[in-house]
Amino acid sequence: MMHFEDKERVISKVDTLLKDGGIFCLSIDKNQNKYIDYGTRKIRIYPDTSENIGSIINSSSMKVSRVFETDNAYIFACNK
C-alpha cells in the first residue's frame, strides 16, 4: 500500500473486485518516512496511518473486522 499515493482509489477498486462475504487483508508499515533509501537511489513512497486507512476501508462496503499490530506494521482484516 505504501507505493500508492491515492489509497482511496486502491481500496475502492478492491471493494469492487471483492465478492460479498469476501475477506481482504492489508498491511501498512508503521514507518512514516517518505522515501526508501537504497544508498544509490531513493524510492518515493506514500505512508499512511492506521486510523486513516481504517476510515477509508469503513467508508467502503467493506468493514474492518480486526487490526493486528506487529513491531513494524498494522495488519487489517476486512470483510465485505
Backbone atoms as SQL, in Angstrom:
CREATE TABLE atoms (id INTEGER PRIMARY KEY, chain TEXT, resi INTEGER, resn TEXT, atom TEXT, x REAL, y REAL, z REAL);
INSERT INTO atoms VALUES
  (1, 'A', 1, 'MET', 'N', 0.816, -1.189, 0.000),
  (2, 'A', 1, 'MET', 'CA', 0.000, 0.000, 0.000),
  (3, 'A', 1, 'MET', 'C', 0.861, 1.255, 0.000),
  (4, 'A', 2, 'MET', 'N', 2.074, 1.162, 0.519),
  (5, 'A', 2, 'MET', 'CA', 2.924, 2.345, 0.613),
  (6, 'A', 2, 'MET', 'C', 3.350, 2.885, -0.749),
  (7, 'A', 3, 'HIS', 'N', 3.173, 2.099, -1.803),
  (8, 'A', 3, 'HIS', 'CA', 3.567, 2.546, -3.139),
  (9, 'A', 3, 'HIS', 'C', 2.446, 3.292, -3.861),
  (10, 'A', 4, 'PHE', 'N', 1.267, 3.339, -3.271),
  (11, 'A', 4, 'PHE', 'CA', 0.121, 4.003, -3.891),
  (12, 'A', 4, 'PHE', 'C', -0.159, 5.323, -3.193),
  (13, 'A', 5, 'GLU', 'N', -0.178, 6.397, -3.944),
  (14, 'A', 5, 'GLU', 'CA', -0.478, 7.702, -3.363),
  (15, 'A', 5, 'GLU', 'C', -1.971, 7.842, -3.081),
  (16, 'A', 6, 'ASP', 'N', -2.810, 7.382, -4.019),
  (17, 'A', 6, 'ASP', 'CA', -4.260, 7.525, -3.888),
  (18, 'A', 6, 'ASP', 'C', -4.857, 6.264, -3.259),
  (19, 'A', 7, 'LYS', 'N', -4.764, 6.180, -1.959),
  (20, 'A', 7, 'LYS', 'CA', -5.211, 4.983, -1.244),
  (21, 'A', 7, 'LYS', 'C', -6.722, 4.782, -1.325),
  (22, 'A', 8, 'GLU', 'N', -7.475, 5.878, -1.376),
  (23, 'A', 8, 'GLU', 'CA', -8.927, 5.773, -1.520),
  (24, 'A', 8, 'GLU', 'C', -9.284, 5.045, -2.811),
  (25, 'A', 9, 'ARG', 'N', -8.578, 5.376, -3.872),
  (26, 'A', 9, 'ARG', 'CA', -8.836, 4.742, -5.173),
  (27, 'A', 9, 'ARG', 'C', -8.509, 3.248, -5.140),
  (28, 'A', 10, 'VAL', 'N', -7.400, 2.902, -4.511),
  (29, 'A', 10, 'VAL', 'CA', -6.994, 1.493, -4.425),
  (30, 'A', 10, 'VAL', 'C', -8.019, 0.689, -3.629),
  (31, 'A', 11, 'ILE', 'N', -8.420, 1.211, -2.473),
  (32, 'A', 11, 'ILE', 'CA', -9.381, 0.495, -1.635),
  (33, 'A', 11, 'ILE', 'C', -10.736, 0.411, -2.325),
  (34, 'A', 12, 'SER', 'N', -11.114, 1.459, -3.031),
  (35, 'A', 12, 'SER', 'CA', -12.369, 1.438, -3.793),
  (36, 'A', 12, 'SER', 'C', -12.325, 0.353, -4.870),
  (37, 'A', 13, 'LYS', 'N', -11.191, 0.213, -5.538),
  (38, 'A', 13, 'LYS', 'CA', -11.045, -0.819, -6.575),
  (39, 'A', 13, 'LYS', 'C', -11.129, -2.217, -5.961),
  (40, 'A', 14, 'VAL', 'N', -10.442, -2.426, -4.844),
  (41, 'A', 14, 'VAL', 'CA', -10.513, -3.717, -4.153),
  (42, 'A', 14, 'VAL', 'C', -11.960, -4.015, -3.784),
  (43, 'A', 15, 'ASP', 'N', -12.665, -3.003, -3.296),
  (44, 'A', 15, 'ASP', 'CA', -14.063, -3.157, -2.901),
  (45, 'A', 15, 'ASP', 'C', -14.919, -3.635, -4.071),
  (46, 'A', 16, 'THR', 'N', -14.661, -3.123, -5.271),
  (47, 'A', 16, 'THR', 'CA', -15.451, -3.545, -6.436),
  (48, 'A', 16, 'THR', 'C', -15.096, -4.963, -6.891),
  (49, 'A', 17, 'LEU', 'N', -13.884, -5.394, -6.611),
  (50, 'A', 17, 'LEU', 'CA', -13.438, -6.723, -7.052),
  (51, 'A', 17, 'LEU', 'C', -13.785, -7.831, -6.065),
  (52, 'A', 18, 'LEU', 'N', -13.999, -7.466, -4.808),
  (53, 'A', 18, 'LEU', 'CA', -14.250, -8.457, -3.766),
  (54, 'A', 18, 'LEU', 'C', -15.713, -8.878, -3.755),
  (55, 'A', 19, 'LYS', 'N', -15.950, -10.186, -3.715),
  (56, 'A', 19, 'LYS', 'CA', -17.323, -10.705, -3.648),
  (57, 'A', 19, 'LYS', 'C', -17.904, -10.468, -2.267),
  (58, 'A', 20, 'ASP', 'N', -19.237, -10.413, -2.169),
  (59, 'A', 20, 'ASP', 'CA', -19.888, -10.339, -0.867),
  (60, 'A', 20, 'ASP', 'C', -19.448, -11.531, -0.031),
  (61, 'A', 21, 'GLY', 'N', -19.109, -11.288, 1.203),
  (62, 'A', 21, 'GLY', 'CA', -18.599, -12.344, 2.080),
  (63, 'A', 21, 'GLY', 'C', -17.098, -12.539, 1.963),
  (64, 'A', 22, 'GLY', 'N', -16.473, -11.813, 1.025),
  (65, 'A', 22, 'GLY', 'CA', -15.031, -11.949, 0.819),
  (66, 'A', 22, 'GLY', 'C', -14.224, -11.302, 1.929),
  (67, 'A', 23, 'ILE', 'N', -12.962, -11.680, 1.992),
  (68, 'A', 23, 'ILE', 'CA', -12.040, -11.166, 3.012),
  (69, 'A', 23, 'ILE', 'C', -10.875, -10.477, 2.312),
  (70, 'A', 24, 'PHE', 'N', -10.506, -9.327, 2.831),
  (71, 'A', 24, 'PHE', 'CA', -9.380, -8.551, 2.313),
  (72, 'A', 24, 'PHE', 'C', -8.425, -8.302, 3.466),
  (73, 'A', 25, 'CYS', 'N', -7.149, -8.633, 3.268),
  (74, 'A', 25, 'CYS', 'CA', -6.126, -8.367, 4.278),
  (75, 'A', 25, 'CYS', 'C', -5.146, -7.346, 3.724),
  (76, 'A', 26, 'LEU', 'N', -4.788, -6.399, 4.559),
  (77, 'A', 26, 'LEU', 'CA', -3.926, -5.300, 4.147),
  (78, 'A', 26, 'LEU', 'C', -2.929, -5.016, 5.252),
  (79, 'A', 27, 'SER', 'N', -1.690, -4.826, 4.875),
  (80, 'A', 27, 'SER', 'CA', -0.647, -4.483, 5.828),
  (81, 'A', 27, 'SER', 'C', -0.124, -3.093, 5.499),
  (82, 'A', 28, 'ILE', 'N', -0.007, -2.241, 6.513),
  (83, 'A', 28, 'ILE', 'CA', 0.617, -0.941, 6.295),
  (84, 'A', 28, 'ILE', 'C', 1.792, -0.790, 7.256),
  (85, 'A', 29, 'ASP', 'N', 2.862, -0.262, 6.746),
  (86, 'A', 29, 'ASP', 'CA', 4.095, -0.075, 7.500),
  (87, 'A', 29, 'ASP', 'C', 3.932, 1.053, 8.507),
  (88, 'A', 30, 'LYS', 'N', 4.507, 0.907, 9.670),
  (89, 'A', 30, 'LYS', 'CA', 4.481, 1.967, 10.676),
  (90, 'A', 30, 'LYS', 'C', 5.463, 3.090, 10.347),
  (91, 'A', 31, 'ASN', 'N', 6.452, 2.777, 9.536),
  (92, 'A', 31, 'ASN', 'CA', 7.457, 3.762, 9.150),
  (93, 'A', 31, 'ASN', 'C', 6.794, 4.892, 8.368),
  (94, 'A', 32, 'GLN', 'N', 6.991, 6.118, 8.778),
  (95, 'A', 32, 'GLN', 'CA', 6.370, 7.264, 8.126),
  (96, 'A', 32, 'GLN', 'C', 7.327, 8.034, 7.225),
  (97, 'A', 33, 'ASN', 'N', 8.504, 7.458, 6.945),
  (98, 'A', 33, 'ASN', 'CA', 9.435, 8.107, 6.009),
  (99, 'A', 33, 'ASN', 'C', 8.813, 8.189, 4.627),
  (100, 'A', 34, 'LYS', 'N', 9.157, 9.237, 3.886),
  (101, 'A', 34, 'LYS', 'CA', 8.588, 9.419, 2.548),
  (102, 'A', 34, 'LYS', 'C', 9.441, 8.788, 1.456),
  (103, 'A', 35, 'TYR', 'N', 10.589, 8.227, 1.835),
  (104, 'A', 35, 'TYR', 'CA', 11.469, 7.593, 0.860),
  (105, 'A', 35, 'TYR', 'C', 12.057, 6.328, 1.454),
  (106, 'A', 36, 'ILE', 'N', 12.302, 5.361, 0.587),
  (107, 'A', 36, 'ILE', 'CA', 13.122, 4.211, 0.935),
  (108, 'A', 36, 'ILE', 'C', 14.479, 4.515, 0.327),
  (109, 'A', 37, 'ASP', 'N', 15.501, 4.570, 1.156),
  (110, 'A', 37, 'ASP', 'CA', 16.838, 4.950, 0.706),
  (111, 'A', 37, 'ASP', 'C', 17.685, 3.698, 0.522),
  (112, 'A', 38, 'TYR', 'N', 18.075, 3.456, -0.732),
  (113, 'A', 38, 'TYR', 'CA', 18.915, 2.309, -1.054),
  (114, 'A', 38, 'TYR', 'C', 20.382, 2.702, -1.191),
  (115, 'A', 39, 'GLY', 'N', 20.723, 3.900, -0.742),
  (116, 'A', 39, 'GLY', 'CA', 22.104, 4.349, -0.839),
  (117, 'A', 39, 'GLY', 'C', 22.400, 5.025, -2.160),
  (118, 'A', 40, 'THR', 'N', 22.230, 4.298, -3.247),
  (119, 'A', 40, 'THR', 'CA', 22.487, 4.868, -4.575),
  (120, 'A', 40, 'THR', 'C', 21.233, 5.451, -5.209),
  (121, 'A', 41, 'ARG', 'N', 20.087, 5.171, -4.623),
  (122, 'A', 41, 'ARG', 'CA', 18.826, 5.728, -5.139),
  (123, 'A', 41, 'ARG', 'C', 17.780, 5.734, -4.036),
  (124, 'A', 42, 'LYS', 'N', 16.790, 6.582, -4.238),
  (125, 'A', 42, 'LYS', 'CA', 15.679, 6.671, -3.292),
  (126, 'A', 42, 'LYS', 'C', 14.387, 6.408, -4.045),
  (127, 'A', 43, 'ILE', 'N', 13.480, 5.700, -3.392),
  (128, 'A', 43, 'ILE', 'CA', 12.165, 5.427, -3.969),
  (129, 'A', 43, 'ILE', 'C', 11.137, 6.175, -3.138),
  (130, 'A', 44, 'ARG', 'N', 10.297, 6.960, -3.810),
  (131, 'A', 44, 'ARG', 'CA', 9.230, 7.717, -3.140),
  (132, 'A', 44, 'ARG', 'C', 8.120, 6.756, -2.731),
  (133, 'A', 45, 'ILE', 'N', 7.699, 6.837, -1.483),
  (134, 'A', 45, 'ILE', 'CA', 6.577, 6.041, -1.006),
  (135, 'A', 45, 'ILE', 'C', 5.569, 6.974, -0.343),
  (136, 'A', 46, 'TYR', 'N', 4.401, 6.435, -0.038),
  (137, 'A', 46, 'TYR', 'CA', 3.302, 7.233, 0.494),
  (138, 'A', 46, 'TYR', 'C', 2.753, 6.574, 1.757),
  (139, 'A', 47, 'PRO', 'N', 3.422, 6.813, 2.894),
  (140, 'A', 47, 'PRO', 'CA', 2.971, 6.193, 4.144),
  (141, 'A', 47, 'PRO', 'C', 1.625, 6.752, 4.583),
  (142, 'A', 48, 'ASP', 'N', 0.966, 6.038, 5.459),
  (143, 'A', 48, 'ASP', 'CA', -0.310, 6.479, 5.990),
  (144, 'A', 48, 'ASP', 'C', -0.454, 5.962, 7.405),
  (145, 'A', 49, 'THR', 'N', -1.471, 6.429, 8.092),
  (146, 'A', 49, 'THR', 'CA', -1.709, 5.999, 9.469),
  (147, 'A', 49, 'THR', 'C', -2.777, 4.909, 9.493),
  (148, 'A', 50, 'SER', 'N', -2.759, 4.130, 10.552),
  (149, 'A', 50, 'SER', 'CA', -3.763, 3.079, 10.689),
  (150, 'A', 50, 'SER', 'C', -5.156, 3.682, 10.830),
  (151, 'A', 51, 'GLU', 'N', -5.259, 4.836, 11.477),
  (152, 'A', 51, 'GLU', 'CA', -6.557, 5.484, 11.642),
  (153, 'A', 51, 'GLU', 'C', -7.155, 5.896, 10.290),
  (154, 'A', 52, 'ASN', 'N', -6.334, 6.480, 9.441),
  (155, 'A', 52, 'ASN', 'CA', -6.824, 6.918, 8.136),
  (156, 'A', 52, 'ASN', 'C', -7.202, 5.734, 7.254),
  (157, 'A', 53, 'ILE', 'N', -6.368, 4.709, 7.231),
  (158, 'A', 53, 'ILE', 'CA', -6.674, 3.531, 6.418),
  (159, 'A', 53, 'ILE', 'C', -7.961, 2.868, 6.913),
  (160, 'A', 54, 'GLY', 'N', -8.112, 2.750, 8.225),
  (161, 'A', 54, 'GLY', 'CA', -9.345, 2.178, 8.785),
  (162, 'A', 54, 'GLY', 'C', -10.566, 2.977, 8.375),
  (163, 'A', 55, 'SER', 'N', -10.448, 4.290, 8.383),
  (164, 'A', 55, 'SER', 'CA', -11.550, 5.170, 7.983),
  (165, 'A', 55, 'SER', 'C', -11.898, 4.988, 6.509),
  (166, 'A', 56, 'ILE', 'N', -10.877, 4.884, 5.659),
  (167, 'A', 56, 'ILE', 'CA', -11.105, 4.685, 4.225),
  (168, 'A', 56, 'ILE', 'C', -11.811, 3.354, 3.985),
  (169, 'A', 57, 'ILE', 'N', -11.339, 2.309, 4.649),
  (170, 'A', 57, 'ILE', 'CA', -11.953, 0.987, 4.475),
  (171, 'A', 57, 'ILE', 'C', -13.406, 1.018, 4.939),
  (172, 'A', 58, 'ASN', 'N', -13.651, 1.598, 6.102),
  (173, 'A', 58, 'ASN', 'CA', -15.009, 1.624, 6.646),
  (174, 'A', 58, 'ASN', 'C', -15.955, 2.521, 5.852),
  (175, 'A', 59, 'SER', 'N', -15.426, 3.405, 5.020),
  (176, 'A', 59, 'SER', 'CA', -16.296, 4.224, 4.174),
  (177, 'A', 59, 'SER', 'C', -16.692, 3.474, 2.891),
  (178, 'A', 60, 'SER', 'N', -16.081, 2.310, 2.672),
  (179, 'A', 60, 'SER', 'CA', -16.456, 1.455, 1.545),
  (180, 'A', 60, 'SER', 'C', -17.520, 0.467, 2.029),
  (181, 'A', 61, 'SER', 'N', -17.863, -0.515, 1.196),
  (182, 'A', 61, 'SER', 'CA', -18.801, -1.540, 1.655),
  (183, 'A', 61, 'SER', 'C', -18.098, -2.628, 2.471),
  (184, 'A', 62, 'MET', 'N', -16.759, -2.512, 2.598),
  (185, 'A', 62, 'MET', 'CA', -16.012, -3.413, 3.465),
  (186, 'A', 62, 'MET', 'C', -15.989, -2.822, 4.865),
  (187, 'A', 63, 'LYS', 'N', -15.809, -3.673, 5.839),
  (188, 'A', 63, 'LYS', 'CA', -15.679, -3.229, 7.225),
  (189, 'A', 63, 'LYS', 'C', -14.470, -3.905, 7.853),
  (190, 'A', 64, 'VAL', 'N', -13.739, -3.148, 8.637),
  (191, 'A', 64, 'VAL', 'CA', -12.585, -3.701, 9.345),
  (192, 'A', 64, 'VAL', 'C', -13.107, -4.615, 10.445),
  (193, 'A', 65, 'SER', 'N', -12.714, -5.882, 10.394),
  (194, 'A', 65, 'SER', 'CA', -13.149, -6.823, 11.429),
  (195, 'A', 65, 'SER', 'C', -12.108, -6.950, 12.540),
  (196, 'A', 66, 'ARG', 'N', -10.839, -6.708, 12.184),
  (197, 'A', 66, 'ARG', 'CA', -9.783, -6.834, 13.187),
  (198, 'A', 66, 'ARG', 'C', -8.523, -6.138, 12.701),
  (199, 'A', 67, 'VAL', 'N', -7.779, -5.556, 13.620),
  (200, 'A', 67, 'VAL', 'CA', -6.484, -4.956, 13.309),
  (201, 'A', 67, 'VAL', 'C', -5.447, -5.620, 14.204),
  (202, 'A', 68, 'PHE', 'N', -4.412, -6.149, 13.584),
  (203, 'A', 68, 'PHE', 'CA', -3.303, -6.761, 14.302),
  (204, 'A', 68, 'PHE', 'C', -2.135, -5.789, 14.259),
  (205, 'A', 69, 'GLU', 'N', -1.430, -5.660, 15.356),
  (206, 'A', 69, 'GLU', 'CA', -0.263, -4.796, 15.386),
  (207, 'A', 69, 'GLU', 'C', 0.982, -5.641, 15.579),
  (208, 'A', 70, 'THR', 'N', 1.975, -5.427, 14.711),
  (209, 'A', 70, 'THR', 'CA', 3.276, -6.071, 14.867),
  (210, 'A', 70, 'THR', 'C', 4.288, -4.972, 15.192),
  (211, 'A', 71, 'ASP', 'N', 5.542, -5.334, 15.335),
  (212, 'A', 71, 'ASP', 'CA', 6.566, -4.325, 15.625),
  (213, 'A', 71, 'ASP', 'C', 6.657, -3.270, 14.526),
  (214, 'A', 72, 'ASN', 'N', 6.446, -3.686, 13.271),
  (215, 'A', 72, 'ASN', 'CA', 6.677, -2.786, 12.149),
  (216, 'A', 72, 'ASN', 'C', 5.449, -2.436, 11.319),
  (217, 'A', 73, 'ALA', 'N', 4.317, -3.047, 11.616),
  (218, 'A', 73, 'ALA', 'CA', 3.160, -2.835, 10.731),
  (219, 'A', 73, 'ALA', 'C', 1.839, -3.018, 11.469),
  (220, 'A', 74, 'TYR', 'N', 0.790, -2.524, 10.803),
  (221, 'A', 74, 'TYR', 'CA', -0.587, -2.805, 11.194),
  (222, 'A', 74, 'TYR', 'C', -1.181, -3.683, 10.099),
  (223, 'A', 75, 'ILE', 'N', -1.878, -4.730, 10.484),
  (224, 'A', 75, 'ILE', 'CA', -2.486, -5.644, 9.536),
  (225, 'A', 75, 'ILE', 'C', -3.991, -5.587, 9.734),
  (226, 'A', 76, 'PHE', 'N', -4.694, -5.252, 8.668),
  (227, 'A', 76, 'PHE', 'CA', -6.148, -5.124, 8.700),
  (228, 'A', 76, 'PHE', 'C', -6.787, -6.361, 8.092),
  (229, 'A', 77, 'ALA', 'N', -7.750, -6.921, 8.805),
  (230, 'A', 77, 'ALA', 'CA', -8.601, -7.985, 8.263),
  (231, 'A', 77, 'ALA', 'C', -9.952, -7.347, 8.031),
  (232, 'A', 78, 'CYS', 'N', -10.436, -7.427, 6.786),
  (233, 'A', 78, 'CYS', 'CA', -11.675, -6.756, 6.416),
  (234, 'A', 78, 'CYS', 'C', -12.644, -7.744, 5.779),
  (235, 'A', 79, 'ASN', 'N', -13.919, -7.503, 5.993),
  (236, 'A', 79, 'ASN', 'CA', -14.962, -8.333, 5.396),
  (237, 'A', 79, 'ASN', 'C', -15.872, -7.470, 4.540),
  (238, 'A', 80, 'LYS', 'N', -16.385, -8.102, 3.487),
  (239, 'A', 80, 'LYS', 'CA', -17.367, -7.410, 2.656),
  (240, 'A', 80, 'LYS', 'C', -18.703, -8.061, 2.833);
